[in-house]
Amino acid sequence: MKSFTRLHGIAAALPTANIDTDKILAGRFLKTVTREGLGRVLFSSLREQPGFVLDQAPWNEARFLIALDNFGCGSSREHAPWALLDFGIQCIIAPSFADIFYTNCLKNGILPLKLSLLQVEHLMSLAEDPRTASMSVDLRDQILSYHGGETSFDIGAQEKNDLLNGVDEVARTLTFAASIRSHEMIRDAQRPWLAGTLRAPWETKWYNVTREDAGESR
């Protein structure tokens, strides 16, 4: 994923609590395994209503989304943050998030900011006016700037580091690839009876025999 350091852009207000992932991206759009194009169907049911905020300028180019409590609840579908990111939204501000959605945002390069309800309501009022809807965030300094002020925010050290460096858990694990391979070589030398036992199932003799006994073919 791309690294996240700073972001400047328009903020769109969505003054609703408990927006679930099916509302963010309806289940009928989950057939794809790619991320491209999902932004077109983001909030599809809401966008059927005339005047929906993300269909109006300048919010149709929003980079920030401001919502109320429990944003991203419901299904754990990762396609929801994919759709938000494909639309162009890279920062979501809310008083609280569903845990899995929050984690999925971080794994896909979206910054989820938790602020107090009072702060969120103030930012929403600014976002509703095109003249004051622009905001900026600096992740390194942990500062959100907006019309007439700024506020600091909290984020976990590991979460911040991963976003700044554009890595997820898999990429972080792969940075230890040399150490992992060295450990495997030492283990195989010290315990040769374990060598090869951690291969994928289809690479082992017992797996093939079991399949053949069951009348299956590879």
Backbone bond lengths (Angstrom), bond angles and torsions (degrees), N, CA, C in turn:
res aa  C-N    CA-C-N  psi(-1)  N-CA   C-N-CA  omega(-1)  CA-C   N-CA-C  phi
1 M - - - 1.456 - - 1.525 109.57 -
2 K 1.332 116.61 162.27 1.454 121.27 -179.67 1.527 110.07 -77.11
3 S 1.319 114.90 148.63 1.459 118.54 177.62 1.521 110.24 -72.54
4 F 1.307 115.79 151.10 1.464 122.90 179.22 1.524 107.32 -118.18
5 T 1.323 116.26 118.41 1.465 120.30 177.72 1.525 110.88 -122.72
6 R 1.323 115.62 -59.53 1.463 121.37 178.59 1.520 109.47 -133.46
7 L 1.317 115.55 154.34 1.460 121.10 178.59 1.522 108.66 -147.03
8 H 1.325 115.45 134.98 1.471 121.40 175.74 1.519 107.57 -133.76
9 G 1.326 116.69 135.50 1.462 118.55 178.59 1.513 112.47 171.86
10 I 1.309 114.45 -172.42 1.454 122.89 -179.34 1.528 110.22 -78.89
11 A 1.331 115.86 141.05 1.462 121.65 174.96 1.520 109.15 -107.43
12 A 1.329 115.70 136.95 1.467 121.93 176.94 1.518 109.07 -111.31
13 A 1.319 116.07 136.86 1.470 121.42 -179.62 1.516 110.62 -97.14
14 L 1.324 115.49 131.79 1.451 122.11 175.83 1.532 106.64 -127.50
15 P 1.330 117.30 82.83 1.473 121.59 -170.17 1.522 113.87 -75.45
16 T 1.315 115.03 63.74 1.466 121.29 -178.16 1.524 109.01 -137.82
17 A 1.316 116.83 140.34 1.466 121.53 175.67 1.526 109.97 -96.49
18 N 1.339 115.74 161.76 1.469 123.19 175.02 1.534 112.79 57.42
19 I 1.307 117.02 41.52 1.459 120.43 174.48 1.525 107.55 -75.92
20 D 1.323 117.04 113.23 1.469 119.62 -175.55 1.521 111.28 -89.41
21 T 1.337 115.00 170.03 1.457 119.68 -175.67 1.523 112.54 -68.79
22 D 1.327 117.90 -23.81 1.462 119.47 176.12 1.521 110.43 -71.16
23 K 1.319 116.46 -30.66 1.459 120.74 174.84 1.530 110.14 -71.86
24 I 1.329 115.70 -37.74 1.468 120.00 177.97 1.525 110.61 -66.49
25 L 1.328 116.29 -47.78 1.469 121.23 177.23 1.524 108.23 -143.86
26 A 1.309 116.07 111.65 1.465 121.58 -176.44 1.528 111.64 -62.04
27 G 1.328 115.40 148.49 1.459 121.40 -176.06 1.514 114.24 -57.38
28 R 1.327 118.32 -29.13 1.468 119.79 -177.75 1.531 113.09 -67.74
29 F 1.340 116.87 -10.36 1.463 120.18 179.90 1.528 112.41 -100.92
30 L 1.331 117.21 12.46 1.458 120.25 -176.46 1.521 113.61 -88.70
31 K 1.311 117.77 6.82 1.466 120.26 -176.67 1.520 112.00 -71.80
32 T 1.320 117.60 -24.78 1.452 120.68 -177.02 1.529 111.15 -81.56
33 V 1.326 115.96 150.40 1.460 120.88 174.58 1.525 110.08 -110.54
34 T 1.329 117.33 4.26 1.454 121.62 176.25 1.522 109.24 -106.02
35 R 1.309 116.14 161.80 1.459 120.77 -175.23 1.526 112.86 -95.16
36 E 1.330 115.93 -16.91 1.454 119.51 -174.37 1.523 111.97 -71.31
37 G 1.317 115.91 137.63 1.457 121.37 174.36 1.512 115.35 90.51
38 L 1.324 118.54 -9.34 1.458 120.33 -177.06 1.531 112.19 -71.04
39 G 1.318 116.52 -22.12 1.451 119.52 178.75 1.519 113.05 -61.49
40 R 1.319 116.65 -26.43 1.469 120.76 -179.06 1.527 111.56 -68.59
41 V 1.334 116.49 -24.54 1.472 119.60 -177.93 1.528 111.91 -113.10
42 L 1.320 116.80 15.19 1.454 121.40 175.18 1.528 109.81 -61.91
43 F 1.325 117.54 133.18 1.467 123.00 -179.07 1.536 111.49 51.30
44 S 1.318 116.41 43.69 1.470 120.39 -172.82 1.520 113.23 -56.85
45 S 1.338 117.81 -41.62 1.472 119.44 -178.64 1.523 111.27 -69.03
46 L 1.332 117.30 -36.50 1.453 120.40 178.64 1.529 111.36 -71.08
47 R 1.323 115.30 -31.97 1.464 118.86 -177.79 1.526 112.34 -77.88
48 E 1.323 116.03 -6.28 1.464 119.38 172.31 1.527 110.74 -74.14
49 Q 1.318 115.02 -18.37 1.457 119.89 178.78 1.531 109.09 -84.66
50 P 1.328 117.79 132.87 1.466 120.29 179.50 1.524 111.47 -63.09
51 G 1.321 115.58 138.45 1.455 120.18 176.61 1.511 115.43 85.13
52 F 1.345 118.11 11.64 1.465 119.59 178.39 1.527 109.32 -59.53
53 V 1.320 116.50 138.97 1.457 121.98 -168.28 1.533 113.30 -57.38
54 L 1.326 118.88 -40.15 1.467 120.47 -175.84 1.524 112.98 -76.06
55 D 1.322 116.64 -3.79 1.466 120.43 175.75 1.520 111.93 -100.50
56 Q 1.319 117.19 2.64 1.455 121.41 -178.24 1.529 110.47 -115.05
57 A 1.325 116.08 142.75 1.463 120.27 173.99 1.531 108.91 -74.20
58 P 1.334 118.55 144.10 1.463 127.57 0.57 1.522 114.01 -88.92
59 W 1.361 116.71 2.95 1.466 120.31 -173.05 1.528 113.04 -73.36
60 N 1.341 117.27 -11.05 1.457 119.00 175.33 1.527 111.55 -71.05
61 E 1.330 116.10 -6.41 1.468 121.12 174.49 1.533 110.26 -118.55
62 A 1.318 116.38 28.88 1.470 121.32 -176.91 1.521 111.58 -63.22
63 R 1.323 115.26 141.06 1.463 122.76 173.59 1.530 110.88 -110.94
64 F 1.344 115.84 -18.11 1.458 122.57 176.44 1.526 108.65 -117.27
65 L 1.322 116.25 144.21 1.461 121.64 173.48 1.521 107.64 -127.21
66 I 1.340 116.66 130.36 1.463 121.81 -178.63 1.520 108.69 -116.15
67 A 1.320 116.29 123.67 1.469 120.93 -177.12 1.529 109.38 -136.26
68 L 1.330 115.57 -179.41 1.459 120.86 -179.05 1.537 111.06 -100.42
69 D 1.318 116.30 -164.61 1.470 122.29 -169.67 1.538 114.13 -57.03
70 N 1.341 112.97 150.50 1.469 122.44 169.98 1.527 112.93 62.00
71 F 1.305 116.07 38.53 1.460 120.05 178.97 1.527 109.92 -67.06
72 G 1.347 116.83 135.26 1.461 121.86 177.35 1.514 114.52 84.29
73 C 1.326 117.98 21.46 1.464 120.40 178.78 1.531 109.98 -73.19
74 G 1.333 116.39 176.72 1.465 120.46 178.88 1.511 112.42 90.91
75 S 1.314 116.44 -141.48 1.462 122.95 -177.51 1.516 111.34 -58.54
76 S 1.329 115.70 150.19 1.471 120.83 -178.87 1.520 112.91 -85.47
77 R 1.310 118.43 10.30 1.474 121.94 -173.19 1.526 113.44 -51.00
78 E 1.335 114.82 125.01 1.460 120.81 179.04 1.529 111.23 -74.13
79 H 1.336 116.74 -16.47 1.462 119.95 178.43 1.527 111.80 -60.90
80 A 1.333 118.01 -24.02 1.467 120.38 -179.03 1.528 111.62 -63.12
81 P 1.340 119.49 -53.95 1.468 117.76 175.18 1.519 112.78 -65.41
82 W 1.340 117.94 -29.49 1.466 119.37 174.73 1.523 110.57 -57.62
83 A 1.340 116.31 -44.97 1.465 120.84 -177.70 1.526 110.91 -66.66
84 L 1.323 116.98 -41.40 1.462 120.44 178.07 1.520 111.07 -61.09
85 L 1.318 115.97 -45.12 1.459 120.43 -179.14 1.524 111.25 -67.40
86 D 1.320 117.57 -39.15 1.460 120.83 179.41 1.533 110.91 -65.43
87 F 1.323 116.95 -31.43 1.465 120.81 175.88 1.525 110.58 -69.10
88 G 1.332 115.97 -31.23 1.461 120.83 -178.81 1.511 114.20 123.76
89 I 1.333 117.54 -2.94 1.459 121.52 -179.31 1.522 109.85 -80.17
90 Q 1.329 115.67 121.85 1.460 121.24 -177.41 1.521 113.66 -118.14
91 C 1.321 116.43 -5.65 1.466 120.24 178.18 1.517 108.76 -143.18
92 I 1.333 116.37 130.11 1.460 122.22 178.31 1.518 107.82 -119.88
93 I 1.313 116.06 131.09 1.456 121.76 -177.59 1.523 108.63 -116.73
94 A 1.317 116.76 127.44 1.471 121.37 -179.37 1.525 108.81 -159.21
95 P 1.329 117.85 160.88 1.467 119.77 176.07 1.530 112.38 -67.76
96 S 1.344 116.52 -30.60 1.466 119.90 179.23 1.524 109.62 -157.90
97 F 1.336 114.86 157.69 1.461 122.62 -179.72 1.518 109.42 -130.41
98 A 1.332 116.45 153.51 1.464 120.14 167.86 1.530 107.68 -65.73
99 D 1.327 117.29 138.96 1.468 121.61 -171.52 1.522 113.28 -58.03
100 I 1.335 117.39 -48.39 1.466 120.12 -176.64 1.521 110.68 -66.20
101 F 1.326 116.73 -41.57 1.460 119.74 178.02 1.527 110.30 -61.84
102 Y 1.313 116.77 -42.80 1.472 121.25 178.73 1.533 110.28 -56.74
103 T 1.334 116.31 -47.01 1.464 120.76 179.57 1.520 111.45 -65.08
104 N 1.329 117.34 -40.96 1.467 120.70 179.34 1.524 111.65 -63.51
105 C 1.325 116.86 -34.45 1.464 119.87 175.94 1.526 110.36 -61.27
106 L 1.317 116.04 -49.48 1.463 120.64 -178.92 1.517 111.84 -60.51
107 K 1.331 117.03 -37.02 1.466 121.21 -178.87 1.530 112.47 -72.45
108 N 1.330 116.74 -13.23 1.455 120.55 -177.95 1.523 113.00 -116.35
109 G 1.331 117.12 11.01 1.459 119.99 174.55 1.510 115.28 85.16
110 I 1.335 117.70 17.51 1.460 122.05 175.56 1.524 108.47 -101.69
111 L 1.324 116.34 135.45 1.460 121.01 179.45 1.527 109.90 -94.01
112 P 1.342 119.29 112.03 1.463 121.83 175.24 1.532 109.71 -94.10
113 L 1.319 116.45 118.19 1.461 120.86 -177.36 1.522 110.48 -105.17
114 K 1.328 115.78 127.80 1.462 121.30 175.58 1.526 108.92 -99.80
115 L 1.329 115.78 117.25 1.457 121.45 176.49 1.523 108.74 -126.20
116 S 1.311 116.76 166.20 1.456 120.27 179.86 1.529 110.26 -66.35
117 L 1.312 115.70 157.86 1.457 120.50 179.11 1.522 110.95 -58.76
118 L 1.323 116.98 -39.54 1.465 120.88 179.07 1.524 111.16 -61.68
119 Q 1.325 116.57 -43.67 1.469 120.38 178.08 1.521 110.72 -65.24
120 V 1.331 116.90 -43.52 1.458 121.23 -179.12 1.521 110.85 -61.47
121 E 1.314 117.32 -43.45 1.460 120.71 179.92 1.524 111.55 -64.02
122 H 1.335 117.12 -35.89 1.466 120.57 176.90 1.530 110.60 -66.62
123 L 1.316 116.36 -44.41 1.470 119.96 179.09 1.524 110.89 -64.02
124 M 1.311 117.52 -36.66 1.460 120.70 177.12 1.526 111.18 -61.71
125 S 1.323 116.05 -42.40 1.463 119.30 179.63 1.523 110.84 -62.92
126 L 1.322 117.23 -36.44 1.464 120.82 176.35 1.525 111.00 -69.07
127 A 1.329 116.36 -41.39 1.465 120.81 -176.69 1.524 112.34 -66.87
128 E 1.306 117.34 -25.55 1.464 120.51 -177.40 1.526 112.52 -73.74
129 D 1.328 117.32 -13.48 1.461 122.37 178.79 1.526 108.91 -109.05
130 P 1.326 118.85 119.90 1.472 120.68 -178.76 1.529 113.35 -55.26
131 R 1.330 116.75 -27.14 1.471 120.06 -177.42 1.529 112.03 -74.24
132 T 1.325 117.39 -19.90 1.467 120.67 -177.17 1.529 112.72 -125.69
133 A 1.315 116.40 15.57 1.467 120.46 -172.96 1.523 114.37 -84.50
134 S 1.321 118.70 -7.81 1.467 120.67 -178.96 1.521 110.97 -80.03
135 M 1.323 116.17 138.03 1.458 122.23 179.07 1.519 109.88 -139.67
136 S 1.320 115.67 162.97 1.465 121.84 177.73 1.522 108.96 -138.51
137 V 1.321 115.38 148.58 1.459 119.50 175.29 1.520 108.74 -135.01
138 D 1.308 115.78 136.40 1.465 123.62 175.87 1.520 106.69 -116.46
139 L 1.321 116.30 106.88 1.461 120.21 -176.30 1.515 111.73 -69.25
140 R 1.315 117.22 -38.55 1.463 119.40 -177.39 1.538 110.86 -60.79
141 D 1.342 116.24 -43.98 1.467 120.02 179.75 1.529 112.52 -90.44
142 Q 1.326 117.15 -6.53 1.464 124.06 179.75 1.530 111.81 56.12
143 I 1.347 113.80 53.20 1.458 121.50 -179.16 1.521 109.63 -127.55
144 L 1.315 116.58 129.90 1.461 123.20 172.07 1.527 107.19 -106.41
145 S 1.339 116.47 123.16 1.452 121.70 -179.41 1.519 109.76 -110.28
146 Y 1.312 115.74 142.01 1.463 121.66 -178.60 1.528 108.44 -148.90
147 H 1.306 116.87 175.75 1.462 121.53 -177.06 1.533 110.39 -57.87
148 G 1.330 114.87 115.11 1.461 119.67 176.27 1.506 116.20 85.60
149 G 1.320 119.33 6.06 1.451 118.45 179.64 1.513 114.63 178.21
150 E 1.298 115.12 -173.90 1.462 122.13 177.49 1.518 108.51 -155.64
151 T 1.321 115.51 161.14 1.453 120.99 178.28 1.518 109.40 -145.90
152 S 1.319 116.31 149.72 1.460 120.69 175.09 1.524 108.26 -89.03
153 F 1.318 115.87 162.38 1.462 120.67 178.56 1.516 109.69 -143.05
154 D 1.315 115.31 157.80 1.461 121.86 179.88 1.520 110.22 -98.87
155 I 1.325 115.24 146.35 1.463 122.17 173.29 1.526 107.10 -156.39
156 G 1.322 117.18 144.94 1.457 121.06 179.86 1.515 112.25 -62.21
157 A 1.322 116.67 146.40 1.465 121.11 -176.94 1.526 111.81 -59.53
158 Q 1.346 117.46 -43.73 1.468 120.16 179.81 1.513 111.19 -67.67
159 E 1.326 117.28 -41.08 1.467 120.99 178.59 1.521 110.56 -61.68
160 K 1.322 116.35 -43.96 1.465 121.19 179.12 1.522 110.74 -62.96
161 N 1.318 116.83 -45.82 1.458 120.89 -178.72 1.532 111.42 -62.71
162 D 1.330 116.93 -41.12 1.467 120.27 179.77 1.521 111.23 -64.43
163 L 1.328 117.57 -42.70 1.460 120.31 178.86 1.525 111.30 -65.49
164 L 1.324 116.81 -44.02 1.463 120.17 -179.61 1.519 111.82 -61.19
165 N 1.332 116.21 -35.20 1.460 120.60 -177.00 1.525 113.44 -96.77
166 G 1.328 116.48 -3.89 1.460 119.80 177.87 1.515 113.21 66.18
167 V 1.336 117.29 41.71 1.466 120.50 -179.71 1.520 110.06 -125.79
168 D 1.340 115.68 147.12 1.457 120.67 172.21 1.527 108.26 -106.91
169 E 1.317 117.38 -170.82 1.464 120.32 -176.27 1.524 112.37 -63.95
170 V 1.342 116.55 -36.87 1.473 120.12 179.38 1.519 110.12 -65.64
171 A 1.344 116.26 -48.35 1.464 119.92 -179.66 1.526 111.09 -62.36
172 R 1.337 116.24 -37.32 1.457 119.83 178.53 1.527 110.84 -65.39
173 T 1.328 116.97 -39.65 1.467 120.81 177.98 1.521 110.99 -64.75
174 L 1.328 117.03 -39.17 1.461 120.89 -177.93 1.522 113.05 -67.16
175 T 1.320 117.69 -17.94 1.461 118.94 175.81 1.527 111.08 -67.61
176 F 1.333 116.70 -15.85 1.466 121.45 178.43 1.538 111.64 -101.55
177 A 1.348 116.35 18.05 1.463 120.61 -174.76 1.528 112.19 -57.00
178 A 1.323 117.43 -43.38 1.470 120.24 -178.99 1.526 110.66 -63.84
179 S 1.317 116.85 -42.05 1.463 120.51 179.49 1.523 111.12 -66.79
180 I 1.322 116.37 -38.21 1.467 120.17 178.88 1.527 110.33 -64.13
181 R 1.335 116.04 -45.02 1.470 119.75 179.86 1.524 111.10 -64.73
182 S 1.334 116.98 -39.14 1.464 120.82 178.05 1.521 110.35 -62.39
183 H 1.333 116.40 -42.73 1.465 120.73 177.99 1.528 110.48 -61.80
184 E 1.333 116.97 -41.81 1.465 120.40 -179.25 1.528 111.14 -63.57
185 M 1.339 116.83 -40.24 1.473 120.86 -179.48 1.525 110.59 -65.78
186 I 1.341 116.47 -42.23 1.469 120.04 178.33 1.521 110.32 -65.80
187 R 1.329 116.58 -42.69 1.468 120.65 178.67 1.517 111.16 -60.67
188 D 1.343 117.38 -44.68 1.466 120.59 -178.97 1.524 111.52 -64.97
189 A 1.355 116.13 -34.57 1.466 119.48 179.49 1.530 111.01 -71.89
190 Q 1.319 116.65 -38.76 1.461 120.80 -177.46 1.522 112.77 -81.79
191 R 1.310 116.85 -29.50 1.469 121.85 -177.92 1.531 108.97 -133.36
192 P 1.324 117.31 70.32 1.467 120.80 -174.70 1.524 113.90 -58.69
193 W 1.336 116.52 -23.25 1.472 118.53 179.30 1.538 112.39 -69.34
194 L 1.349 115.96 -14.29 1.461 119.77 177.09 1.524 112.70 -92.22
195 A 1.330 116.49 -13.90 1.465 120.46 -175.93 1.520 110.48 -58.90
196 G 1.291 115.88 126.03 1.467 121.11 176.31 1.507 114.53 86.98
197 T 1.332 117.73 -7.87 1.469 118.28 -176.83 1.523 112.39 -76.72
198 L 1.316 116.64 -12.36 1.461 120.00 -178.94 1.517 112.06 -100.80
199 R 1.323 117.01 17.99 1.459 120.41 177.34 1.528 110.51 -71.41
200 A 1.330 115.11 166.95 1.463 119.79 175.33 1.528 108.84 -62.56
201 P 1.329 118.72 146.38 1.470 122.21 -175.58 1.521 113.77 -52.18
202 W 1.355 118.07 -40.38 1.465 119.90 -176.07 1.526 113.22 -72.32
203 E 1.355 116.35 -6.98 1.457 119.76 177.21 1.531 111.82 -93.32
204 T 1.312 117.67 -3.94 1.455 120.54 -176.66 1.521 111.53 -100.92
205 K 1.330 115.58 150.07 1.460 121.26 -176.60 1.520 111.84 -65.22
206 W 1.352 116.91 -40.92 1.464 119.26 -176.94 1.507 111.80 -62.49
207 Y 1.332 116.90 -33.62 1.469 120.31 -178.35 1.520 109.56 -66.66
208 N 1.349 116.15 -45.41 1.468 119.97 -179.17 1.527 111.43 -64.97
209 V 1.331 116.11 -40.14 1.454 119.45 179.49 1.524 110.12 -63.47
210 T 1.311 116.51 -42.89 1.462 120.60 179.87 1.517 111.04 -60.77
211 R 1.319 116.28 -42.62 1.457 120.33 -179.99 1.527 111.07 -65.60
212 E 1.348 116.07 -41.18 1.466 119.61 179.89 1.521 110.62 -66.15
213 D 1.350 115.38 -40.86 1.464 118.69 178.00 1.522 111.78 -61.55
214 A 1.310 115.42 -29.10 1.464 119.42 -179.26 1.516 111.68 -85.79
215 G 1.338 117.00 3.19 1.455 120.59 178.89 1.510 113.65 79.57
216 E 1.334 117.02 20.96 1.460 121.10 179.90 1.509 109.47 -102.02
217 S 1.294 116.25 158.82 1.455 121.91 175.07 1.517 108.54 -126.37
218 R 1.319 116.81 150.33 1.475 121.10 -178.72 1.499 109.74 -75.45
